[in-house]
Structures are given as structure tokens and as C-alpha cells.
Amino acid sequence: MSAVTATTTTTAEAAAQGPSRARPGLAVLRAVLGNTKALIGAIMLLIFVVAAAVPRVFTSVSDPNKKFELMLPPGAGHILGTNAFGQDIWAQLVWGTRPSLLIAVVAGALASVLSVIIGVSSAYLTGIGDNLLSLLTDVFLVIPAFPLIIVIAAYAGGGGQTVVVLILVITGWAYGARQLRAQAMSLRNRDFLESARVRGERTAYIIVAEILPNMVSLIAATFLGAALYALLTAAGLQFIGLGNSSTVSWGSMLHWAQTNEALQTGQQWWVIAPGLCIGLLGASFALLNYAFDEISNPALRPVRRRKGRK
């Protein structure tokens, strides 16, 4: 009888404390290493990060705007040849990794923070607070994003990276906020949150210390989606000439390639190389998302057979 009582007490205490929390970093590492798609995405992203941090590892050209002979074909001296301005296409590709990746990461991170603040607050609050935040999210969800981005960028005069990042954050937070609100709504009435309220914990503490740790995988997936959106949208803005065309990035490379009719003049790599890099970086974000899907949804985890069992 005493053993049953002790077991019941332990179970009740565990339920009151909430779901067990493993170390987030260890769980992410295990999920990435255990998923082939996520591992490929992590390796691809690592290559881009190294190219952005230390471009000299991949090219000996220190100035991407340095002039060589015009329109040289790919060869030993110039891996992808030179463009109509005499610039080395490979050097521009490598040096353009940093601003392209920076915009994706910064805009994705800021949009994710805004999504967390609005989505989780909307779920935890009740009454008029929830209604107003939900209305704000719905408005930004139904607004056609890309035309709005074009209008804002045009009135802002294109601008530098700061303007582009602000535009992407303003237009890229709503979808993630809707997902986070739905997840937070499912957690709002759990036993461990009720225990925190009974203990007299403040609302801010409950959100930060109790709700958010149970939403890490969804927050990470929201960041990856926002970063992918920022990467593609920023490249689109730069391609149509609304970004800072003087900055060497993948989008500006596509802009100048289109302006100088690269495909018609035999400069295919001027178009193919930056377009391929945009696709590969976007694919790395999408592949990494498989790991976070496994963490948040146990049904997606691969079944590992124990040794000795057939």
C-alpha cells in the first residue's frame, strides 16, 4: 500500500512539474545526426557560413569588383569566367554569400522574435488583448506581401540592408505568429501551467520559463521558414532593382546579369551560379527543418531496432 501511495505521489509531482525537458542542444544534435536530410542541410549551411565568414578560403581575389579581361570563359584562372564588366564571377559569388546570408539570418531572427511575442501573448491573454492581436495577425496574413514589399521599398528608395531587413520583418512575422498561437493555446491549460498559476508566478515568468521551453522546436522551425522567406524575397527585390545594386550579393548579381543580357551573350554562369546558391541555401533551411519536425512530433522519428531483436 505504501509503495502504491509513493508511486502515485511521484506521478502527481511529475505531472505538476510539466513535461520532462532534455537539454535542447543535445536533442537538436541527436535529431540532426539521426536524420540524413537534416544532416545534409546542416553540412550545406556550414559551407555557406564558412564562405560568408572567411571568403578568402574559397577565392584569392580580395576585391569582388576587381576588373579583369571582359567575358573570359571558365578556366583555371577564373573558375566561372568573367562577366561583361570584367569581374570574376566566382569571386563575386563567394563574396556575395555574406550579405545574402546576413539578410536571411537577421530578418528571420527578428521576424521570429516578433512572431513569438505576438503569437504566444495572444494565446495566453484572454478577452480584448487576444482579439486585437489575432486581428492584427489576420490583417497581415491576408495582405498580399510581395506587392506591399515592392511599394514600401520603392518609397524608401531601395535603401541598404537595414531597409530591406525592416521590410522583411514587417511582412514576414504573421504566419509564424499564427502557428505559435495555436501551439501555445494547446499548452495554456496544461497541469504544469495551472500549478505555476497556483504558486502565484507572474505571467511573464510563466510564458518565458514554462511555455517557451516546450515550443523550442516550433520556434526553430518558424525561424527557418522566416529565413527562407527573407532570402528569397530579398533576392527578388534586388533582382528587380529595388535593393542596393552597388552591394555584391546574389540578388544584385542576378540584377546585373539580366540587365546585361547574360544568357544571350554566353555568360550563363553569371545567372546560373547565384540562382543555384540561392536554391541550395534555401534547401539547407528546408532540410534542417526535418530535424525539428522529429523533435516536436515523435511519430516522425525513425524506429531504431534494439540489438538482439529481429
C-alpha positions as CSV (number, residue, x, y, z in Angstrom):
1,M,0.0,0.0,0.0
2,S,2.8,2.4,0.9
3,A,4.6,1.6,-2.4
4,V,1.4,2.4,-4.4
5,T,1.0,5.6,-2.5
6,A,4.6,6.6,-3.1
7,T,4.2,5.9,-6.8
8,T,1.0,7.9,-7.1
9,T,2.6,10.8,-5.3
10,T,5.7,10.7,-7.6
11,T,3.4,10.7,-10.7
12,A,1.4,13.6,-9.4
13,E,4.5,15.6,-8.7
14,A,5.8,14.9,-12.2
15,A,2.6,15.9,-13.8
16,A,2.6,19.1,-11.8
17,Q,6.1,20.0,-12.9
18,G,5.2,19.6,-16.6
19,P,6.8,17.6,-19.4
20,S,10.3,16.4,-18.9
21,R,12.9,18.6,-20.6
22,A,16.0,17.3,-22.1
23,R,18.8,19.6,-23.0
24,P,17.7,21.4,-26.1
25,G,21.1,21.5,-27.7
26,L,21.6,17.7,-27.2
27,A,18.2,16.9,-28.6
28,V,18.8,19.1,-31.7
29,L,22.2,17.5,-32.3
30,R,20.8,14.0,-31.9
31,A,17.9,14.8,-34.3
32,V,20.3,16.3,-36.9
33,L,22.7,13.4,-36.8
34,G,19.9,10.8,-36.9
35,N,18.2,12.3,-39.9
36,T,20.0,12.1,-43.3
37,K,18.1,15.0,-44.8
38,A,18.8,17.3,-41.8
39,L,22.5,16.3,-41.8
40,I,22.8,17.2,-45.5
41,G,21.1,20.5,-44.8
42,A,23.5,21.2,-41.8
43,I,26.6,20.5,-43.9
44,M,25.3,22.7,-46.7
45,L,24.6,25.5,-44.3
46,L,28.0,25.1,-42.7
47,I,29.7,25.6,-46.1
48,F,27.8,28.8,-46.7
49,V,28.6,30.0,-43.2
50,V,32.3,29.4,-43.7
51,A,32.2,31.2,-47.1
52,A,30.5,34.2,-45.5
53,A,32.9,34.3,-42.5
54,V,36.1,33.6,-44.3
55,P,35.7,34.2,-48.1
56,R,39.5,34.0,-48.6
57,V,39.3,30.2,-48.1
58,F,37.4,29.9,-51.4
59,T,38.9,32.7,-53.5
60,S,42.2,34.6,-53.7
61,V,40.5,37.7,-55.1
62,S,40.2,40.2,-52.3
63,D,38.0,42.7,-54.2
64,P,34.9,41.2,-56.0
65,N,34.8,44.3,-58.2
66,K,38.3,44.0,-59.4
67,K,38.5,44.2,-63.2
68,F,40.0,41.5,-65.5
69,E,39.6,40.8,-69.2
70,L,36.0,41.0,-70.3
71,M,33.8,37.9,-70.7
72,L,36.5,35.3,-70.2
73,P,35.3,31.6,-70.4
74,P,35.6,29.4,-67.3
75,G,39.1,28.2,-66.8
76,A,42.0,27.7,-64.4
77,G,42.4,31.4,-63.7
78,H,38.7,32.1,-63.4
79,I,36.6,29.1,-62.3
80,L,33.3,30.6,-63.7
81,G,34.9,33.1,-66.1
82,T,34.4,36.9,-66.0
83,N,31.3,38.9,-66.8
84,A,30.6,41.9,-69.0
85,F,32.3,44.2,-66.5
86,G,35.4,42.0,-66.3
87,Q,34.6,40.9,-62.8
88,D,35.4,37.4,-61.6
89,I,32.0,35.6,-61.3
90,W,33.3,33.1,-58.7
91,A,34.8,35.8,-56.5
92,Q,31.5,37.8,-56.7
93,L,29.6,34.6,-55.8
94,V,31.8,33.9,-52.8
95,W,31.9,37.5,-51.5
96,G,28.1,37.8,-52.1
97,T,27.4,35.0,-49.6
98,R,27.9,37.2,-46.6
99,P,25.2,39.9,-47.3
100,S,22.8,37.3,-48.6
101,L,23.2,35.0,-45.6
102,L,23.2,38.0,-43.2
103,I,19.9,39.3,-44.5
104,A,18.3,35.8,-44.3
105,V,19.5,35.2,-40.7
106,V,18.9,38.7,-39.2
107,A,15.5,39.2,-40.9
108,G,14.5,35.6,-40.0
109,A,15.5,36.0,-36.4
110,L,13.8,39.4,-35.9
111,A,10.6,38.1,-37.6
112,S,10.7,35.0,-35.3
113,V,11.0,37.1,-32.2
114,L,8.0,39.2,-33.3
115,S,6.1,36.0,-34.1
116,V,6.8,34.7,-30.6
117,I,5.9,37.9,-28.8
118,I,2.6,38.3,-30.6
119,G,1.6,34.7,-31.1
120,V,2.3,33.5,-27.5
121,S,0.9,36.7,-25.9
122,S,-2.3,36.3,-28.0
123,A,-2.7,32.7,-26.8
124,Y,-2.1,33.4,-23.2
125,L,-4.1,36.6,-22.9
126,T,-7.9,36.5,-23.0
127,G,-10.6,38.9,-24.0
128,I,-9.8,42.1,-25.8
129,G,-6.0,41.6,-25.8
130,D,-6.3,38.2,-27.7
131,N,-8.9,39.7,-30.1
132,L,-6.7,42.7,-31.0
133,L,-3.6,40.6,-31.5
134,S,-5.4,38.0,-33.5
135,L,-7.0,40.7,-35.7
136,L,-3.5,42.2,-36.3
137,T,-2.2,38.8,-37.3
138,D,-5.1,38.2,-39.7
139,V,-4.7,41.5,-41.4
140,F,-1.0,40.9,-42.1
141,L,-1.9,37.3,-43.3
142,V,-4.4,38.5,-45.9
143,I,-2.3,41.4,-47.2
144,P,-0.5,40.4,-50.5
145,A,3.1,40.5,-49.2
146,F,5.2,41.0,-52.3
147,P,3.3,43.9,-53.8
148,L,3.4,45.6,-50.4
149,I,7.1,44.9,-50.2
150,I,7.7,46.5,-53.6
151,V,5.6,49.6,-52.7
152,I,7.5,50.1,-49.4
153,A,10.9,49.5,-51.0
154,A,10.1,51.9,-53.8
155,Y,9.0,54.7,-51.4
156,A,12.1,54.0,-49.3
157,G,14.3,54.5,-52.3
158,G,15.6,50.9,-52.3
159,G,18.0,51.6,-49.4
160,G,20.6,49.4,-47.9
161,Q,20.4,46.2,-46.0
162,T,18.7,47.9,-43.0
163,V,15.7,49.0,-45.0
164,V,15.4,45.5,-46.7
165,V,15.6,43.8,-43.3
166,L,12.9,46.0,-41.8
167,I,10.6,45.4,-44.7
168,L,11.1,41.7,-44.5
169,V,10.4,41.7,-40.7
170,I,7.2,43.7,-41.1
171,T,5.8,41.4,-43.8
172,G,7.2,38.1,-42.6
173,W,6.1,37.5,-39.0
174,A,2.3,36.8,-39.3
175,Y,2.4,33.2,-40.5
176,G,4.7,32.1,-37.7
177,A,2.7,34.0,-35.1
178,R,-0.5,32.1,-36.1
179,Q,1.3,28.7,-35.7
180,L,2.8,29.7,-32.4
181,R,-0.5,30.9,-31.1
182,A,-2.2,27.6,-32.0
183,Q,0.6,25.7,-30.2
184,A,0.5,27.9,-27.1
185,M,-3.3,27.5,-26.9
186,S,-2.8,23.8,-26.6
187,L,-0.4,24.3,-23.7
188,R,-2.4,27.0,-21.9
189,N,-4.5,24.8,-19.7
190,R,-1.9,22.0,-19.0
191,D,-1.4,20.9,-15.4
192,F,2.1,22.3,-15.1
193,L,0.8,25.8,-16.1
194,E,-2.0,25.6,-13.6
195,S,0.5,24.7,-10.9
196,A,2.6,27.7,-11.8
197,R,-0.5,29.9,-11.5
198,V,-1.4,28.4,-8.2
199,R,2.1,29.1,-6.9
200,G,1.5,32.8,-7.8
201,E,4.0,33.0,-10.6
202,R,3.9,36.1,-12.8
203,T,2.6,36.0,-16.3
204,A,5.9,36.9,-17.8
205,Y,7.6,34.1,-15.9
206,I,5.0,31.5,-17.0
207,I,5.5,32.5,-20.6
208,V,9.3,32.6,-20.6
209,A,10.0,29.7,-18.2
210,E,7.1,27.4,-18.7
211,I,5.6,27.8,-22.2
212,L,8.5,28.8,-24.4
213,P,10.8,25.9,-23.5
214,N,8.1,23.5,-24.7
215,M,7.9,25.3,-28.0
216,V,11.6,25.3,-28.9
217,S,11.3,23.1,-31.9
218,L,8.4,25.1,-33.4
219,I,10.2,28.3,-32.8
220,A,13.3,27.0,-34.6
221,A,11.1,25.8,-37.5
222,T,9.5,29.3,-37.6
223,F,13.0,30.9,-37.8
224,L,14.0,28.6,-40.6
225,G,10.8,29.4,-42.5
226,A,11.2,33.1,-41.9
227,A,14.9,33.0,-43.0
228,L,13.9,31.2,-46.2
229,Y,11.2,33.8,-46.9
230,A,13.7,36.6,-46.3
231,L,16.4,35.0,-48.5
232,L,14.0,34.6,-51.5
233,T,12.3,37.9,-51.1
234,A,15.5,39.9,-50.7
235,A,16.9,38.3,-53.8
236,G,13.7,39.1,-55.6
237,L,13.9,42.8,-54.5
238,Q,17.5,43.1,-55.6
239,F,16.8,41.3,-58.9
240,I,14.2,43.9,-59.9
241,G,16.5,46.8,-58.8
242,L,14.9,47.8,-55.5
243,G,17.8,46.8,-53.3
244,N,21.3,48.3,-53.1
245,S,22.7,47.3,-56.5
246,S,26.1,48.5,-55.6
247,T,26.5,45.8,-52.9
248,V,27.8,42.5,-54.2
249,S,25.1,39.9,-53.3
250,W,23.4,37.0,-55.2
251,G,20.4,39.1,-55.9
252,S,22.4,42.0,-57.3
253,M,24.4,39.6,-59.4
254,L,21.1,38.4,-61.0
255,H,20.1,42.0,-61.5
256,W,23.2,43.0,-63.4
257,A,23.2,39.7,-65.3
258,Q,19.6,40.3,-66.5
259,T,20.4,44.0,-67.3
260,N,23.4,42.9,-69.5
261,E,21.5,40.0,-71.2
262,A,23.9,37.4,-69.8
263,L,22.1,34.4,-71.2
264,Q,22.0,35.9,-74.7
265,T,25.7,36.8,-74.7
266,G,27.2,33.5,-73.5
267,Q,27.6,34.4,-69.8
268,Q,25.4,31.6,-68.4
269,W,27.3,31.2,-65.2
270,W,26.5,34.8,-64.3
271,V,22.9,33.7,-63.9
272,I,23.2,30.0,-63.0
273,A,25.7,30.4,-60.1
274,P,23.8,32.9,-57.9
275,G,20.5,31.2,-58.7
276,L,21.9,27.9,-57.7
277,C,23.4,29.2,-54.5
278,I,20.0,30.8,-53.5
279,G,18.3,27.4,-54.2
280,L,20.9,25.5,-52.2
281,L,20.8,27.8,-49.2
282,G,17.0,27.7,-49.2
283,A,17.2,23.9,-49.5
284,S,19.6,23.7,-46.4
285,F,17.0,25.6,-44.4
286,A,14.2,23.3,-45.5
287,L,16.2,20.1,-44.9
288,L,17.2,21.3,-41.4
289,N,13.5,21.7,-40.6
290,Y,13.2,17.8,-40.8
291,A,15.2,17.6,-37.6
292,F,12.9,20.0,-35.7
293,D,9.9,18.1,-37.0
294,E,11.3,15.0,-35.4
295,I,11.8,16.8,-32.1
296,S,8.3,18.2,-32.0
297,N,6.5,15.1,-33.4
298,P,7.7,11.7,-32.0
299,A,5.6,9.9,-34.7
300,L,8.1,11.2,-37.3
301,R,11.2,9.8,-35.6
302,P,12.7,6.7,-37.2
303,V,12.2,3.4,-35.4
304,R,15.5,2.0,-34.2
305,R,15.6,-1.7,-33.5
306,R,17.3,-2.9,-30.4
307,K,20.2,-5.2,-30.7
308,G,19.3,-8.9,-30.4
309,R,15.8,-8.3,-31.9
310,K,14.9,-9.2,-35.5
